[in-house]
Amino acid sequence: MKRRDLVKGITLLPLVGGSTVSLGASLSGPLPERDFFKELGIRVFINAAGTYTFMTASLMPPEVVDAIRVSAKQFALLDDVQDKVGEKIAQICKAEAAMVTAGCWSALVIGMAGILTGMDNKKVAMLPFPEESGLKSEVIVQKSHANGYHLALTNTGVKIIMVETSDELRKAVNEKTACLWFLNREAPVGSIKHEEWLSLGKEFGIPTMIDIAADVPPVENLWRYNEMGFDLVAISGGKGLLGPQSAGILMGKKDLIAAARLNAPPRSSIARGQKVNKEEIIGMYAALDRYVKLDHKKEWKEWEQKIAVINTAVKKVKGMKTEMIVPPVANHTPSLKVTWDPNVTTLTSEDLGKRLREGSPSIEVVSWEEKDSIKLTVFMLKNGEEKIVAQRLKEELEKASKA
Ligand SMILES: *Cc1c(COP(=O)(O)O)cnc(C)c1O
């Protein structure tokens, strides 16, 4: 290419993009706020349902959005960002080490990969074929804990071995067993509890991993399972922690976190597609830092007050039965279940869900779980939205009730 052509090419570039603003300039001044949802015609709604991925789960507080905005302005080595943020997260969560992953699912994949490969790059390249490569290749899971999320582990090529009792577990252990995996949410229903799971891991010298994806609050759960002795702990960033929805945390033993990072970006491996960049890593740290400093008692009281506002309105409609529920482990926040008599209120759960969704403003509740009943939570509501939810619910229930 001649020099003249090169110069021509460069001067043409900004015109191709339809703008003469350089990258440098566009990053310095404040941008006018642009409502992309409106512009693109995307429905937005009040989220009284909870942290569902298909509803985009949670909203990041200003501290997190600011952290993302500020860290978008500089380059840094991805490994340096993971090193420093990992140290801080480990301190907060009383773990030996930690890293930010692309969600809890990604933490399970990368953590599992680390267990299989250790610090051996040759082994990293053998995944997802651990068995064919002569690596350990089995993970033991309680049957009641295997409800979908355990499949994240199989991204590494491992097989899931189901057991129901500790006797069955003892029989299942062999030289291929790589890990004992535990789903905290199902702890109440599994016959083997945390302590026994850990002591079986110790007895056989097999690493233990626990999934606590949606299990804050309470805040203490951030360190509880590290202190209890799980070798790896995985949690979602964008559920109760209100971090980036595409982030999560893997924490635990130093050697395992180092091995996990060998299997994670910027290196190419099975987890290459699970990249989190500096903004999300730092955003995750900002979210965690904010979360542990919150007044959790006050927040809980505010949630109860919001539930009370909705409850009071609903109870004014004839025949409504309400019940405040706090799920024991995951999404452990005040929720309200509203049930009606189908002879009095001629509405299916789905109908009510649809009317709230199609009303103005649009509202989402959980309308697909039970007949003649809906469930709602308030921990994803902005202040004041509880009044709108209360009024809209009352309106629709009254309309559907026989006088
Ligand atoms: C949500 C969830 C996950 C997946 O978490 P992401 O952060 O969305 O990747 C894994 N396990 C359990 C139990 C969950 O509830």
The ligand as an SDF file (V2000), in Angstrom:
LIG
                    3D

 15 15  0  0  0  0  0  0  0  0999 V2000
  -28.7740  -19.0930   39.4040 C   0  0  0  0  0  0  0  0  0  0  0  0
  -28.1090  -20.3510   39.7780 C   0  0  0  0  0  0  0  0  0  0  0  0
  -26.9420  -20.7940   39.1230 C   0  0  0  0  0  0  0  0  0  0  0  0
  -26.3910  -20.0920   37.9200 C   0  0  0  0  0  0  0  0  0  0  0  0
  -25.9010  -18.8410   38.2710 O   0  0  0  0  0  0  0  0  0  0  0  0
  -25.5050  -17.7280   37.2040 P   0  0  0  0  0  0  0  0  0  0  0  0
  -24.8580  -16.6890   38.0510 O   0  0  0  0  0  0  0  0  0  0  0  0
  -26.7720  -17.2800   36.5530 O   0  0  0  0  0  0  0  0  0  0  0  0
  -24.5610  -18.3620   36.2440 O   0  0  0  0  0  0  0  0  0  0  0  0
  -26.3100  -21.9260   39.5840 C   0  0  0  0  0  0  0  0  0  0  0  0
  -26.8130  -22.6220   40.6350 N   0  0  0  0  0  0  0  0  0  0  0  0
  -27.9500  -22.2560   41.2720 C   0  0  0  0  0  0  0  0  0  0  0  0
  -28.4520  -23.0610   42.4190 C   0  0  0  0  0  0  0  0  0  0  0  0
  -28.6280  -21.1040   40.8610 C   0  0  0  0  0  0  0  0  0  0  0  0
  -29.7430  -20.7280   41.5090 O   0  0  0  0  0  0  0  0  0  0  0  0
  1  2  1  0
  2  3  1  0
  2 14  2  0
  3  4  1  0
  3 10  2  0
  4  5  1  0
  5  6  1  0
  6  7  2  0
  6  8  1  0
  6  9  1  0
 10 11  1  0
 11 12  2  0
 12 13  1  0
 12 14  1  0
 14 15  1  0
M  END
$$$$
